[in-house]
């Protein structure tokens, strides 16, 4: 026990407890154990001090948080210390701090205390903080967690092994940051001014330079990621299709895989989906204009929008194949599970050009953004479709004649 912890749990450990440095309190024993694992420990005796540093805790390892920082004295039982002094840092402050830290970090939080853990759990759950199953918040007895050597490490390892999400989050963070460092050092060794060189080169080439820089760095880092260190046994947890809600869960996962709502209102990008209701009918519009044309060049960019309408499974049943799914035709884009609909069909022949301000004035609501690589596929398919505009197709008779056997003329 401990190898998985050492491989994955990197970065500083944050300890918040008003008994740090006080006599033989158990929290100090645990801090020494963590240090012996060659991990840096950031120690604080009150929450307000840490709250100022939230942005700097983005990649912290894990957090140990005292439930009630009563400022007790050595040798005085905890039950005697409860009173006005204990309210300096209220339970509400601890609860709000947990919510704040979870917005910036995936680090597990261990709420440790000499008080009744059942009561603490009840109060956290009542405030909407999950402490069960695969949650990131654990309520532990201070005696059990801090007084038994290896108890914390064992707890964290079990938590990682029981959750593919946690294991992959730890692995991905470590791998991405390591490769990010290598890529930046490699570029810097070549030329410390490499961002300026790339910027001007991309600009001269007609690209939006900042977007091109972003894409270049992403590809450099991604291409260097080595997946051979992943333990697939920790990812391949059995999914039980006989569970009542397994299909709903699978659908929800794929909705999040294809569509996002995160930060979609701050700019315009390819993949933005707008919705408007006309005559009790919902219509959808998919922006397929390249990002470089809409992100920075004008505060009110024009969008190239494909119109989409809701279709029932019955309308497309004749194009459904059990092996390949829905067979798309060239003039269309088919999206599944968009906005609670089974099927939405976007017609490549129905292109509308509207500015951002026009959409807002006419009541169009941006509801999702299609993420990569799906939007890349849709844009590429539309570009291929555009290549047919103004070009007459070959008549079937001509094509058939090409492939018909040639008649050999009789010899003279």
VEXKE-899164 format. One record per residue (C-alpha): residue number from 1; x, y, z. Coordinates in Angstrom, 1 decimal. Layout:
<kolros>
     k       px       py       pz
   NUM        X        Y        Z
...
</kolros>
This chain:
<kolros>
     k       px       py       pz
     1      0.0      0.0      0.0
     2      1.4      3.4     -1.0
     3      2.8      2.9     -4.5
     4     -0.4      4.2     -6.2
     5     -0.4      7.2     -3.9
     6      3.3      8.0     -4.7
     7      2.7      7.7     -8.4
     8     -0.4      9.9     -8.6
     9     -0.6     12.1     -5.6
    10      1.8     14.9     -6.4
    11      1.8     18.5     -5.3
    12      1.4     20.4     -2.1
    13     -0.9     19.3      0.8
    14     -3.0     21.9      2.5
    15     -3.6     21.6      6.2
    16     -6.0     24.0      8.0
    17     -6.2     23.5     11.7
    18     -5.8     25.8     14.7
    19     -3.8     23.2     16.6
    20     -0.9     23.2     14.2
    21      2.3     23.5     16.2
    22      0.4     23.1     19.5
    23      2.0     20.4     21.7
    24      1.3     16.8     20.7
    25     -1.9     17.3     18.9
    26     -2.6     14.5     16.4
    27     -2.6     16.9     13.4
    28      1.1     17.6     13.9
    29      1.9     13.8     13.8
    30      0.0     13.6     10.5
    31      1.9     16.5      9.1
    32      5.2     14.8      9.9
    33      4.0     11.6      8.2
    34      3.1     13.6      5.1
    35      6.5     15.3      5.0
    36      8.2     12.0      5.3
    37      6.5     11.1      2.0
    38      8.5     14.0      0.5
    39      5.4     16.2     -0.1
    40      5.4     19.9      0.6
    41      2.8     20.9      3.3
    42      1.1     24.3      3.4
    43      0.0     24.9      7.0
    44     -2.7     27.5      8.0
    45     -4.5     28.0     11.3
    46     -7.6     29.8     10.0
    47     -9.8     29.7      6.9
    48     -9.8     33.5      6.0
    49     -6.0     33.2      5.4
    50     -6.5     30.4      3.0
    51     -9.5     32.0      1.2
    52     -7.2     34.7     -0.1
    53     -5.1     32.0     -1.7
    54     -7.8     30.0     -3.5
    55     -6.5     30.7     -7.0
    56     -3.1     29.3     -6.0
    57     -4.6     26.0     -4.9
    58     -5.6     24.8     -8.3
    59     -3.3     21.8     -8.3
    60     -3.1     21.0     -4.6
    61     -2.8     17.3     -3.7
    62     -5.4     17.0     -0.9
    63     -6.7     19.1      1.9
    64     -7.1     18.4      5.6
    65     -9.6     20.7      7.3
    66    -10.6     20.9     10.9
    67    -14.3     21.1     11.6
    68    -14.2     23.5     14.6
    69    -11.1     25.6     15.2
    70    -11.8     26.3     18.8
    71     -8.3     27.6     19.7
    72     -8.1     25.0     22.5
    73     -5.2     24.6     24.8
    74     -3.2     21.5     25.4
    75     -4.6     19.1     27.9
    76     -8.2     20.5     27.8
    77    -10.7     18.0     26.5
    78    -12.5     19.2     23.3
    79    -15.9     19.0     24.9
    80    -14.8     21.7     27.4
    81    -13.7     24.0     24.7
    82    -17.1     24.4     23.1
    83    -18.4     27.9     23.6
    84    -18.2     31.4     22.3
    85    -14.5     31.0     21.4
    86    -15.5     28.0     19.1
    87    -17.8     30.2     17.1
    88    -15.0     32.4     15.8
    89    -14.7     30.0     12.9
    90    -18.3     28.8     12.4
    91    -19.5     25.6     10.9
    92    -21.0     27.8      8.2
    93    -17.6     29.1      7.3
    94    -16.2     25.6      6.9
    95    -19.2     24.6      4.7
    96    -18.8     27.7      2.5
    97    -15.1     27.2      2.2
    98    -15.6     23.6      1.0
    99    -17.9     24.9     -1.7
   100    -15.4     27.5     -2.7
   101    -12.4     25.2     -2.9
   102    -14.4     22.6     -5.0
   103    -14.9     25.3     -7.7
   104    -11.2     25.5     -8.3
   105     -9.8     22.1     -7.4
   106    -10.4     18.3     -7.7
   107     -8.5     17.7     -4.5
   108    -10.1     15.5     -1.9
   109    -11.0     17.3      1.3
   110    -10.7     15.4      4.7
   111    -12.8     17.1      7.4
   112    -11.2     15.9     10.6
   113    -12.5     16.4     14.1
   114    -12.7     15.1     17.6
   115    -16.5     15.8     17.5
   116    -19.2     13.4     16.4
   117    -18.6     12.5     12.7
   118    -22.2     11.5     12.2
   119    -23.4     15.0     13.2
   120    -20.8     16.6     10.9
   121    -21.8     14.4      8.0
   122    -25.5     15.3      8.6
   123    -24.7     19.0      8.5
   124    -22.6     18.8      5.4
   125    -25.2     16.7      3.6
   126    -27.9     19.2      4.7
   127    -25.8     22.0      3.0
   128    -25.7     20.1     -0.3
   129    -22.2     18.6      0.2
   130    -22.0     14.9     -0.7
   131    -19.9     12.8      1.6
   132    -21.0      9.3      0.4
   133    -19.8      6.9     -2.3
   134    -17.3      8.4     -4.6
   135    -17.5     12.0     -3.2
   136    -14.5     14.2     -2.8
   137    -15.3     15.1      0.8
   138    -14.6     12.7      3.7
   139    -15.5     13.1      7.3
   140    -13.0     11.4      9.6
   141    -12.3     11.0     13.2
   142     -9.1     12.8     14.1
   143     -8.0     10.0     16.3
   144     -8.6      7.4     13.6
   145     -7.1      9.3     10.7
   146     -4.2     11.1     12.4
   147     -3.4      8.7     15.2
   148     -2.9      5.6     13.0
   149      0.2      5.6     10.7
   150     -0.7      5.1      7.1
   151     -4.5      5.5      7.6
   152     -4.6      8.6      5.4
   153     -2.6      7.1      2.6
   154     -4.7      4.0      2.7
   155     -7.9      6.0      2.6
   156     -6.7      8.0     -0.5
   157     -5.6      4.9     -2.4
   158     -8.9      3.1     -1.8
   159    -10.7      6.2     -3.0
   160     -8.7      6.3     -6.2
   161     -9.1      2.6     -6.9
   162    -12.8      2.8     -6.4
   163    -13.4      5.6     -8.9
   164    -12.3      5.6    -12.5
   165    -13.1      9.3    -12.6
   166    -10.7     10.1     -9.8
   167     -7.9      7.9    -11.1
   168     -8.1      9.4    -14.6
   169     -8.3     12.9    -13.2
   170     -5.1     12.3    -11.2
   171     -3.3     10.6    -14.1
   172     -4.3     13.2    -16.7
   173     -3.3     16.2    -14.5
   174      0.1     14.8    -13.8
   175      0.7     13.8    -17.5
   176     -0.5     17.0    -18.9
   177      1.5     19.2    -16.6
   178      4.7     17.2    -17.1
   179      4.4     17.4    -20.9
   180      3.4     21.1    -20.8
   181      6.7     21.8    -18.9
   182      8.8     19.7    -21.4
   183      7.2     21.4    -24.4
   184      7.8     24.9    -23.1
   185     11.4     24.2    -22.1
   186     12.1     22.6    -25.5
   187     10.7     25.7    -27.3
   188     12.6     28.1    -25.0
   189     15.9     26.3    -25.5
   190     15.4     26.8    -29.3
   191     14.5     30.4    -29.0
   192     13.3     32.3    -25.9
   193     11.3     34.6    -28.1
   194      9.5     31.7    -29.8
   195      5.9     33.1    -29.0
   196      6.7     36.3    -30.9
   197      8.2     34.4    -33.9
   198      5.2     32.1    -34.1
   199      2.8     35.0    -33.6
   200      4.2     37.0    -36.5
   201      4.5     33.9    -38.7
   202      0.8     32.9    -38.1
   203     -0.3     36.5    -38.7
   204      1.5     36.8    -42.0
   205      0.0     33.5    -43.0
   206     -3.5     35.0    -42.5
   207     -4.4     33.0    -39.4
   208     -5.7     34.5    -36.2
   209     -2.3     34.3    -34.3
   210     -3.5     33.8    -30.8
   211     -5.9     31.0    -31.9
   212     -3.1     29.4    -33.9
   213     -0.8     29.5    -30.9
   214     -3.4     27.8    -28.8
   215     -3.9     25.0    -31.3
   216     -0.2     24.6    -31.8
   217      0.6     24.2    -28.1
   218     -2.3     21.9    -27.6
   219     -1.1     19.6    -30.4
   220      2.5     19.7    -29.2
   221      1.5     18.7    -25.7
   222     -1.1     16.1    -26.7
   223      1.3     14.4    -29.1
   224      3.8     13.9    -26.3
   225      1.3     12.2    -23.9
   226      2.2      8.6    -23.2
   227     -0.8      6.4    -22.2
   228      1.3      3.3    -21.5
   229      1.4      4.2    -17.8
   230     -2.4      4.0    -17.4
   231     -3.6      1.0    -15.4
   232     -6.6     -0.1    -17.5
   233     -7.9     -2.3    -14.7
   234     -8.7      0.9    -12.7
   235    -10.7      2.3    -15.7
   236    -12.6     -0.7    -16.9
   237    -15.1     -0.9    -14.2
   238    -18.1     -3.1    -15.1
   239    -21.1     -1.3    -16.3
   240    -24.3     -3.1    -15.5
   241    -26.9     -2.6    -18.3
   242    -29.6     -4.2    -16.2
   243    -29.6     -1.2    -13.8
   244    -32.8      0.7    -14.2
   245    -31.2      4.0    -15.1
   246    -28.2      2.9    -17.1
   247    -29.5      4.0    -20.4
   248    -30.4      7.4    -19.1
   249    -26.9      7.7    -17.6
   250    -25.3      6.7    -20.9
   251    -27.3      9.3    -22.8
   252    -26.4     12.1    -20.3
   253    -22.7     11.2    -20.7
   254    -22.9     11.5    -24.4
   255    -24.8     14.8    -24.2
   256    -21.9     16.2    -22.1
   257    -19.4     14.6    -24.6
   258    -20.9     16.4    -27.6
   259    -22.4     19.6    -26.2
   260    -21.2     22.1    -23.6
   261    -22.8     25.0    -21.8
   262    -19.6     26.2    -20.1
   263    -18.6     29.8    -20.9
   264    -20.5     29.8    -24.2
   265    -21.9     33.3    -23.7
   266    -18.6     35.3    -23.7
   267    -17.8     34.8    -27.4
   268    -18.9     33.4    -30.7
   269    -17.4     30.1    -32.0
   270    -18.1     27.4    -34.6
   271    -20.5     24.9    -33.0
   272    -22.6     27.5    -31.2
   273    -26.3     26.4    -31.3
   274    -29.1     28.8    -31.1
   275    -32.8     28.1    -30.5
   276    -35.9     30.0    -31.3
   277    -39.6     29.0    -31.0
   278    -41.9     30.1    -33.8
   279    -45.6     29.0    -34.1
   280    -45.1     26.5    -31.2
   281    -42.2     24.9    -33.2
   282    -38.6     24.9    -32.0
   283    -36.0     25.6    -34.6
   284    -32.2     25.3    -34.1
   285    -29.3     27.1    -35.8
   286    -25.8     25.8    -35.9
   287    -22.9     28.2    -36.5
   288    -20.3     26.7    -38.9
   289    -18.3     29.9    -39.5
   290    -14.5     29.4    -38.7
   291    -13.4     30.7    -35.3
   292    -10.8     33.0    -36.7
   293    -13.5     35.0    -38.5
   294    -15.7     35.4    -35.5
   295    -13.5     35.6    -32.3
   296    -11.6     38.9    -32.6
   297    -12.1     40.6    -35.9
   298    -15.3     42.5    -35.1
   299    -17.4     43.0    -31.9
   300    -20.6     42.1    -33.9
   301    -19.5     39.2    -36.1
   302    -21.7     37.6    -38.8
   303    -22.6     33.9    -38.2
   304    -23.1     31.3    -40.8
   305    -26.1     29.3    -39.6
   306    -27.5     26.0    -40.7
   307    -31.2     25.6    -39.8
   308    -32.2     22.5    -37.9
   309    -35.6     21.0    -37.2
   310    -36.8     18.3    -34.9
   311    -37.4     14.9    -36.5
   312    -39.1     11.8    -35.0
   313    -37.5      8.4    -35.1
   314    -40.3      7.3    -37.5
   315    -39.3      9.9    -40.1
   316    -35.8      8.5    -40.4
   317    -36.5      4.9    -39.7
   318    -35.9      3.9    -43.3
   319    -32.4      5.2    -43.0
   320    -31.5      3.4    -39.7
   321    -29.0      0.6    -39.9
   322    -28.4     -1.6    -36.8
   323    -24.7     -1.7    -37.5
   324    -24.0      1.9    -38.7
   325    -26.8      3.9    -37.0
   326    -28.5      6.7    -39.0
   327    -27.1      6.9    -42.5
   328    -26.6     10.7    -43.2
   329    -27.2     12.1    -46.6
   330    -24.8     14.7    -48.1
   331    -27.0     17.8    -47.6
   332    -27.6     17.2    -43.8
   333    -26.1     17.0    -40.4
   334    -27.8     14.8    -37.9
   335    -27.5     15.5    -34.2
   336    -28.8     13.2    -31.5
   337    -30.1     14.1    -28.0
   338    -29.9     17.8    -28.6
   339    -31.9     19.9    -26.2
   340    -33.9     16.8    -25.1
   341    -34.9     15.8    -28.6
   342    -34.1     12.4    -30.0
   343    -33.1     13.8    -33.5
   344    -32.4     17.2    -34.9
   345    -31.7     17.5    -38.6
   346    -29.7     20.4    -39.9
   347    -30.0     21.2    -43.6
   348    -26.8     22.3    -45.4
   349    -29.0     23.9    -48.1
   350    -30.6     26.2    -45.5
   351    -27.9     28.7    -44.7
   352    -28.7     32.0    -42.9
   353    -26.3     34.8    -42.2
   354    -27.0     36.9    -39.1
   355    -25.0     39.1    -36.9
   356    -24.7     38.4    -33.1
   357    -26.8     41.5    -32.4
   358    -29.5     40.4    -34.8
   359    -29.8     37.1    -33.1
   360    -30.2     38.8    -29.7
   361    -32.7     41.3    -30.9
   362    -34.8     38.6    -32.6
   363    -34.9     36.4    -29.5
   364    -32.5     33.6    -30.5
   365    -31.1     31.9    -27.4
   366    -27.7     30.3    -27.4
   367    -28.2     26.9    -25.6
   368    -25.1     24.8    -26.4
   369    -21.7     24.7    -28.2
   370    -20.7     21.5    -30.1
   371    -17.2     20.6    -29.0
   372    -14.3     19.1    -30.9
   373    -13.9     16.8    -32.8
   374    -17.6     16.8    -33.6
   375    -17.8     20.4    -34.8
   376    -14.7     19.8    -36.9
   377    -16.4     16.9    -38.7
   378    -19.6     19.0    -39.3
   379    -17.6     21.9    -40.7
   380    -15.5     19.7    -42.9
   381    -18.6     18.0    -44.2
   382    -20.2     21.3    -45.0
   383    -17.1     22.5    -46.8
   384    -17.2     19.4    -49.0
   385    -20.9     20.0    -49.7
   386    -20.1     23.6    -50.8
   387    -17.8     22.2    -53.4
   388    -20.9     21.0    -55.3
   389    -22.5     24.4    -55.6
   390    -22.8     25.4    -59.3
   391    -21.4     22.1    -60.5
   392    -23.8     20.0    -62.4
   393    -23.8     16.3    -61.5
   394    -23.1     13.7    -64.2
   395    -26.3     12.1    -65.5
   396    -26.8      8.5    -64.4
   397    -26.8      7.4    -68.0
   398    -23.2      8.6    -68.5
   399    -22.0      6.9    -65.4
   400    -23.7      3.7    -66.3
   401    -22.3      3.8    -69.8
   402    -18.8      4.1    -68.4
   403    -19.1      0.9    -66.4
   404    -20.9     -1.1    -69.1
   405    -18.9     -3.7    -70.9
   406    -17.4     -2.4    -74.2
   407    -18.6     -4.1    -77.4
   408    -15.8     -5.4    -79.5
   409    -16.4     -4.4    -83.2
   410    -16.5     -7.2    -85.6
   411    -13.4     -7.8    -87.7
   412    -13.5     -6.6    -91.2
</kolros>
